[in-house]
Amino acid sequence: MGKGGAGDSSTWKDWKYKVVRSHRRKIFTLGWNSEGKRLASGSVDQTVRITRVDDHCGVKNEAELRGHADGVTNVSWHPTHADKLASIAGSEKSMRFWDTRAGKNTATVTTPGANLYLAWSPDAHYVAVANREDVVSIIDARKMKVAHKYPFKYQVNDLAFSKDGSKLYICTGNAGGQVEVHSFPDMRRVQALKGHTAAVFALAFDRQQRWLATGGADAVTCLWDTQDFICQRTYIGMDYPVRSLSFSHDSRYLAIAGEQMVLDVENVETGDSLGRLTLRYSPEDVAWNPRHLMLASTGGYGRDNQGVEYGEIEFRWR
């Protein structure tokens, strides 16, 4: 883990904890809407669930969105509309758009291949999606069609837009693992961030986009200052690939999860760790609430004593 000076005295014992059974199978993906009041989750059970969560972690199942024919692997809310989201699933060569209030699939856009990752532009005009064939497609969310396709000669993974929408950051396996920065919408490569020794899988900006975190197959997480894109700190506590990263709303904490049965949370300013949580499973995804200190993570799954399958979400808050 990263090293740092004196600072945050908070540890996990100061946090409250709750487990909620939300799906009938393992959960792959989580995402909070822009208001921080509703959590979307996608599961092997081929559904997207919408859970309303209050500030004290009172939860209410609000909707179950059906239509996918494979496990839902990624969900992403509209950046400004609190009721709309997009989702992708397993082997499906399409992206679905939803009105969660009405519980309706409002559009389905055919894509060139089976998709892995997606990201909305901040103005919500476009959605970038990376697929298993290493093609990044740009979907025009106003016309609901693929506007452009950009094939890559190497692995492409998670992606994110800059706050002003002028750049698209793409995790790749190029040259041993780089985050490529492309101007948008012309998709010229303008920069490459080199901090990893293997493919980069995950990235996350903090809310102000002061920090960029990247993680990958080398089990390392890099923290970049977005002023000059120098790697300010590396977190080396993982032994297996990093798959999910998330910053808290106040940019204080960075949650790190991956193919290891642990959850690490680091204090970004000091480098101190909030403490490692040893789990019974590898958390597929982590997501901080955008309004207050509440962390959601994919939880356990299996069968209960009656033989009923389930998938859980874990909440930690203070």
C-alpha positions as CSV (number, residue, x, y, z in Angstrom):
1,M,0.0,0.0,0.0
2,G,1.0,3.6,-0.4
3,K,3.0,5.3,2.3
4,G,2.1,8.6,3.7
5,G,2.4,10.9,6.7
6,A,0.2,11.3,9.7
7,G,-3.4,12.0,9.0
8,D,-6.7,10.2,9.0
9,S,-7.3,8.4,12.3
10,S,-10.5,6.8,10.9
11,T,-10.5,3.0,10.6
12,W,-13.2,0.6,9.5
13,K,-14.4,0.1,13.1
14,D,-15.7,3.7,13.0
15,W,-18.0,2.7,10.0
16,K,-21.4,1.1,10.0
17,Y,-22.0,-2.0,7.9
18,K,-25.0,-3.6,6.2
19,V,-25.6,-6.4,3.7
20,V,-28.6,-6.4,1.3
21,R,-29.7,-9.3,-0.8
22,S,-30.6,-7.7,-4.1
23,H,-30.4,-10.3,-6.9
24,R,-31.0,-14.0,-7.6
25,R,-27.4,-14.5,-8.8
26,K,-23.9,-13.0,-8.5
27,I,-23.7,-9.3,-8.9
28,F,-21.1,-7.9,-11.4
29,T,-21.6,-4.1,-11.5
30,L,-22.8,-1.2,-9.4
31,G,-23.4,2.5,-10.0
32,W,-25.0,5.5,-8.2
33,N,-27.2,8.0,-10.0
34,S,-26.2,11.7,-10.0
35,E,-28.3,12.4,-6.9
36,G,-26.8,9.6,-4.9
37,K,-30.2,8.3,-3.9
38,R,-30.5,5.3,-6.1
39,L,-28.1,2.4,-6.8
40,A,-28.2,0.4,-10.0
41,S,-26.8,-3.2,-10.0
42,G,-26.3,-5.7,-12.7
43,S,-26.2,-9.5,-12.2
44,V,-25.7,-12.9,-13.7
45,D,-29.5,-13.2,-13.4
46,Q,-29.7,-10.9,-16.5
47,T,-31.5,-8.1,-14.7
48,V,-30.7,-4.5,-13.6
49,R,-32.0,-3.7,-10.2
50,I,-32.7,-0.2,-8.9
51,T,-32.4,0.2,-5.1
52,R,-33.3,3.4,-3.3
53,V,-30.9,4.1,-0.5
54,D,-31.3,6.9,2.1
55,D,-28.6,8.7,4.0
56,H,-28.8,6.1,6.9
57,C,-28.7,3.2,4.5
58,G,-32.4,2.4,4.6
59,V,-33.0,0.5,1.4
60,K,-36.0,-0.1,-0.8
61,N,-36.1,-2.2,-4.0
62,E,-37.6,0.2,-6.6
63,A,-37.4,-1.6,-9.9
64,E,-36.2,-4.6,-11.8
65,L,-35.3,-4.0,-15.4
66,R,-35.6,-7.0,-17.7
67,G,-34.6,-7.5,-21.3
68,H,-31.0,-8.6,-21.4
69,A,-30.4,-12.2,-22.5
70,D,-27.0,-12.6,-20.7
71,G,-25.5,-11.5,-17.4
72,V,-25.4,-7.7,-17.0
73,T,-21.7,-6.7,-16.8
74,N,-21.8,-2.9,-16.7
75,V,-24.3,-0.2,-15.8
76,S,-23.8,3.6,-16.1
77,W,-26.2,6.4,-15.2
78,H,-26.9,9.4,-17.4
79,P,-24.6,12.1,-16.1
80,T,-27.4,14.7,-15.4
81,H,-30.8,12.8,-15.6
82,A,-31.3,10.9,-12.4
83,D,-33.8,8.4,-13.9
84,K,-31.9,7.3,-17.0
85,L,-29.1,4.7,-17.4
86,A,-27.3,2.5,-20.0
87,S,-26.3,-1.1,-19.6
88,I,-24.4,-3.9,-21.4
89,A,-24.4,-7.6,-20.9
90,G,-22.1,-10.5,-21.6
91,S,-22.1,-11.7,-25.2
92,E,-24.8,-9.3,-26.4
93,K,-23.7,-7.1,-29.3
94,S,-25.8,-4.1,-28.1
95,M,-26.4,-1.5,-25.5
96,R,-29.7,-0.8,-23.7
97,F,-31.0,2.5,-22.5
98,W,-33.5,2.7,-19.7
99,D,-36.0,5.0,-18.1
100,T,-35.9,3.6,-14.6
101,R,-38.8,5.6,-13.4
102,A,-41.1,4.0,-16.0
103,G,-39.2,0.7,-15.8
104,K,-38.8,0.7,-19.6
105,N,-36.1,-0.1,-22.1
106,T,-36.3,3.1,-24.2
107,A,-33.8,2.1,-26.9
108,T,-31.4,-0.7,-27.9
109,V,-28.4,0.2,-30.0
110,T,-26.6,-2.6,-32.0
111,T,-22.8,-2.5,-31.6
112,P,-20.0,-4.1,-33.5
113,G,-19.2,-6.7,-30.8
114,A,-19.8,-7.9,-27.3
115,N,-19.1,-5.0,-25.0
116,L,-17.0,-4.7,-21.8
117,Y,-17.0,-1.1,-20.7
118,L,-18.9,2.1,-21.3
119,A,-18.7,5.8,-20.4
120,W,-21.0,8.8,-20.9
121,S,-19.7,12.1,-22.2
122,P,-20.4,14.8,-19.6
123,D,-23.0,16.5,-21.9
124,A,-24.7,13.1,-22.3
125,H,-24.6,13.4,-26.1
126,Y,-22.4,10.4,-26.5
127,V,-21.6,7.1,-24.9
128,A,-18.2,5.4,-25.6
129,V,-18.1,1.6,-25.4
130,A,-15.2,-0.8,-25.6
131,N,-15.8,-4.3,-26.8
132,R,-14.1,-7.7,-26.7
133,E,-12.7,-7.2,-30.2
134,D,-10.8,-4.1,-29.1
135,V,-13.0,-1.7,-30.9
136,V,-14.2,1.6,-29.3
137,S,-17.5,2.7,-30.6
138,I,-19.0,6.1,-30.1
139,I,-22.8,6.0,-29.7
140,D,-24.8,9.2,-30.5
141,A,-27.3,9.1,-27.6
142,R,-29.5,11.7,-29.3
143,K,-29.9,9.7,-32.5
144,M,-29.5,6.3,-30.8
145,K,-27.0,4.9,-33.3
146,V,-23.3,4.2,-33.6
147,A,-21.7,7.3,-35.0
148,H,-18.1,6.1,-35.2
149,K,-16.0,3.0,-34.7
150,Y,-12.3,3.0,-33.8
151,P,-10.5,-0.4,-34.0
152,F,-7.3,-0.8,-31.9
153,K,-4.5,-3.3,-32.5
154,Y,-4.2,-4.0,-28.8
155,Q,-6.4,-4.6,-25.8
156,V,-8.8,-1.8,-24.7
157,N,-10.6,-1.8,-21.4
158,D,-12.2,0.8,-19.1
159,L,-12.6,4.4,-20.3
160,A,-13.7,7.8,-19.1
161,F,-14.2,11.3,-20.5
162,S,-12.5,14.4,-19.1
163,K,-14.8,16.8,-17.2
164,D,-15.2,19.1,-20.2
165,G,-15.6,16.3,-22.7
166,S,-12.6,17.2,-24.8
167,K,-10.6,14.0,-24.0
168,L,-11.3,10.3,-23.7
169,Y,-9.1,8.3,-21.5
170,I,-8.7,4.6,-22.5
171,C,-7.0,1.8,-20.5
172,T,-5.0,-0.4,-22.8
173,G,-2.5,-3.3,-23.0
174,N,-0.4,-1.2,-25.4
175,A,3.4,-1.2,-24.8
176,G,3.0,-3.3,-21.6
177,G,0.2,-1.2,-20.3
178,Q,-0.7,2.4,-20.9
179,V,-3.6,4.8,-20.4
180,E,-4.1,6.6,-23.7
181,V,-5.5,10.1,-23.9
182,H,-7.4,10.8,-27.1
183,S,-8.9,14.2,-28.1
184,F,-12.6,14.0,-28.6
185,P,-14.4,13.8,-30.9
186,D,-11.6,13.4,-33.5
187,M,-10.0,10.6,-31.4
188,R,-6.4,11.7,-32.0
189,R,-4.0,10.2,-29.5
190,V,-2.4,13.1,-27.7
191,Q,-0.8,11.5,-24.7
192,A,0.1,8.1,-23.1
193,L,0.4,7.6,-19.3
194,K,3.0,5.0,-18.5
195,G,2.8,3.7,-15.0
196,H,2.1,0.0,-15.3
197,T,4.0,-3.1,-16.4
198,A,1.0,-5.0,-17.7
199,A,-2.5,-4.2,-19.2
200,V,-4.4,-1.5,-17.5
201,F,-8.0,-2.6,-16.6
202,A,-9.6,0.2,-14.5
203,L,-9.5,3.9,-14.1
204,A,-11.4,6.5,-12.1
205,F,-11.4,10.3,-11.7
206,D,-12.2,12.0,-8.5
207,R,-15.2,14.4,-8.6
208,Q,-13.1,17.5,-9.4
209,Q,-10.8,15.5,-11.7
210,R,-7.8,16.6,-9.7
211,W,-6.8,12.9,-9.4
212,L,-6.8,10.0,-11.8
213,A,-6.4,6.5,-10.4
214,T,-5.4,3.5,-12.7
215,G,-5.1,-0.2,-11.9
216,G,-4.3,-3.3,-13.9
217,A,-2.9,-6.7,-14.3
218,D,0.3,-5.9,-12.5
219,A,-1.7,-5.6,-9.3
220,V,-0.6,-1.9,-8.9
221,T,-2.7,1.2,-8.6
222,C,-1.2,4.5,-9.7
223,L,-2.4,7.9,-8.5
224,W,-1.9,10.6,-11.1
225,D,-2.0,14.4,-10.6
226,T,-4.1,15.7,-13.5
227,Q,-2.2,19.0,-13.6
228,D,1.0,17.4,-15.0
229,F,0.1,13.7,-15.1
230,I,3.0,12.6,-12.9
231,C,2.3,9.5,-10.9
232,Q,2.3,10.8,-7.3
233,R,1.8,7.5,-5.5
234,T,1.6,3.8,-6.1
235,Y,-0.4,1.3,-4.1
236,I,1.2,-2.1,-4.2
237,G,-0.8,-4.0,-1.6
238,M,-2.6,-6.2,-4.0
239,D,-1.3,-9.6,-5.2
240,Y,-3.8,-10.0,-8.1
241,P,-5.1,-7.7,-10.9
242,V,-7.0,-4.5,-9.9
243,R,-10.5,-4.4,-11.6
244,S,-12.4,-1.6,-9.9
245,L,-11.5,1.9,-8.5
246,S,-13.7,4.6,-7.0
247,F,-13.2,7.9,-5.3
248,S,-15.3,9.3,-2.4
249,H,-17.4,12.4,-3.1
250,D,-14.9,14.6,-1.2
251,S,-11.8,13.1,-3.0
252,R,-10.5,11.9,0.4
253,Y,-10.7,8.1,-0.1
254,L,-9.9,5.8,-3.0
255,A,-11.4,2.3,-2.9
256,I,-9.4,-0.5,-4.7
257,A,-10.8,-3.9,-5.6
258,G,-10.0,-6.7,-7.9
259,E,-9.3,-10.4,-8.2
260,Q,-8.4,-10.8,-4.6
261,M,-10.6,-11.4,-1.6
262,V,-9.9,-8.0,0.0
263,L,-11.1,-4.5,-0.2
264,D,-8.5,-1.7,0.3
265,V,-9.4,2.0,1.0
266,E,-6.6,4.6,1.0
267,N,-6.6,8.2,2.2
268,V,-5.5,10.0,-1.0
269,E,-4.0,13.1,0.7
270,T,-1.9,11.3,3.3
271,G,-1.3,7.9,1.8
272,D,-2.5,6.2,4.9
273,S,-4.8,3.2,4.7
274,L,-8.3,3.1,6.2
275,G,-7.6,-0.6,6.7
276,R,-7.8,-3.8,4.6
277,L,-11.0,-5.7,4.7
278,T,-10.6,-9.5,4.2
279,L,-13.6,-10.9,2.5
280,R,-15.0,-14.3,1.5
281,Y,-15.1,-13.4,-2.2
282,S,-13.5,-11.1,-4.7
283,P,-15.5,-7.9,-5.0
284,E,-16.4,-7.4,-8.7
285,D,-17.1,-3.7,-8.3
286,V,-17.0,-0.8,-5.8
287,A,-18.8,2.5,-5.9
288,W,-18.7,5.5,-3.5
289,N,-21.9,7.6,-3.2
290,P,-21.5,10.9,-5.0
291,R,-23.0,12.9,-2.1
292,H,-21.7,11.5,1.2
293,L,-19.4,8.8,2.7
294,M,-21.1,5.6,1.8
295,L,-19.3,2.8,-0.1
296,A,-21.2,0.1,-2.0
297,S,-19.5,-3.1,-3.1
298,T,-20.6,-6.3,-4.7
299,G,-21.0,-8.9,-2.0
300,G,-21.4,-12.6,-1.5
301,Y,-23.5,-15.0,-3.6
302,G,-24.6,-18.6,-3.4
303,R,-27.6,-20.6,-2.1
304,D,-29.3,-20.1,1.2
305,N,-30.6,-23.0,3.5
306,Q,-33.7,-23.3,1.4
307,G,-31.7,-23.7,-1.8
308,V,-32.6,-20.2,-3.1
309,E,-29.8,-18.4,-5.1
310,Y,-28.9,-14.9,-4.1
311,G,-26.5,-12.0,-4.8
312,E,-25.6,-9.4,-2.2
313,I,-24.5,-5.8,-2.0
314,E,-22.5,-4.5,1.0
315,F,-22.7,-1.0,2.3
316,R,-20.3,0.8,4.6
317,W,-21.0,4.3,5.8
318,R,-20.5,6.9,8.5
